[in-house]
């Protein structure tokens, strides 16, 4: 297994992409710390991992609260024998509206979770990783993987100006921190999904349909038409790329924002 005995943590792992990532990491042998603002959802992810023979534990954590993060990072390190090898910043939110109708509350909600949350978590775990010995049989101390978005590269995303700004911030933060943390033997990369079938997408389909004056089914068809490989992305499509970045196969990759969107955005 690619990640046997390594300690991984995933934020926003109670559902959707985060749950798929946590399960995929566990399937490759990692012990997985499952964090989510919804502790019950995090516990359900743990149950699924354990049911499949993996090892996991749940924590409630709000990624917008530094005190929460510091406490949970400490608890995870204690559970993991004093180290965290892999940290996945997955927690994210979205809302939709025309740019001229966006409120400060819309802006703050998206920026606080998507951008500030990634910053706070990355800073806390980087400080911890810098104090660690090298991962056994590796030249690295740790890996940070950020879940950004196709919207972090493609500004033309109707009704998502605030979300786009937050995900561009994640891509920029990935590059900046990769440079600063490389001397400490910590890699930082991002994954940029496209149209992923999750509960978040189901909400977005309804919102966009209302804004366009059409149906959710018609909007879903627009997403498929925008994807050259001709289907909606699954959370597992994203999780497999995260596993690759977390594994020794990607030890010499840092500062990248890898597209996994079926060709909907190419750069």
Secondary structure, DSSP 8 states (H G I E B T S, - for coil): -TTTT-EEEETTTTSHHHHHHHHHHHHTT-EEEEEESSHHHHHHHHHHHHHTT-EEEEEE--TT-HHHHHHHHHHHHHHTTS---EEEE---------GGG--HHHHHHHIIIIIIHHHHHHHHHHHHHHTS---TTSS-SEEEEEE--GGGT----TT-HHHHHHHHHHHHHHHHHHHHHGGGTEEEEEEEE-SB-SHHHHHHHHHHHHHHTS-HHHHHHHHHHT-TT-S-B-HHHHHHHHHHHHSGGGTT--S-EEEESTTSS--
